[in-house]
Amino acid sequence: MMRSSSKQDWLLRFTWLVAAFLASEGCGPSPVTQTQEVALPDSFEIEGTTWTRQSWSDKHDHSLGTYFKKHVHLAENPAFQGTRVCYTNDLGTHRCYWVAAVGDSSRWIALEFNGSKFKPVMEGQGVPFDKLQPKGKQ
């Protein structure tokens, strides 16, 4: 039978102590708390079309509810959980955006529709939501 030295015993105990500490405290980076939010513009222009911010209404809920019933796989997408805002152009087309601050930029996903006609989902980063502000300033 082989007997370990007291130095080996001490090293083994120390290693177990460090491992237990790291396991209890976690050894990964601590989560980042987002202190900024996306500044939602009153209007913006894309490809010659001006989009003006609208108040969220029951019409938006109804149209989107109908869309998500047909596209259930999208309804559960976490991207549709951000701050939602709707913009309308002069032709009555609506763009509903879900936006979230991510680091020093924003990430968004949008549905564009006119009546019951929807275009494919669009997503992007930054423009038109490229400005951030401290939380609670909206």
Beta strands, then each sheet from edge to edge (+ up, - down):
strand 1: 36-38
strand 2: 43-46
strand 3: 49-54
strand 4: 83-88
strand 5: 94-102
strand 6: 105-114
strand 7: 117-118
strand 8: 122-125
strand 9: 132-134
sheet 1: 1+ 9-
sheet 2: 2+ 3- 4+ 5- 6+ 7-
sheet 3: 2+ 3- 4+ 5- 6+ 8-
end
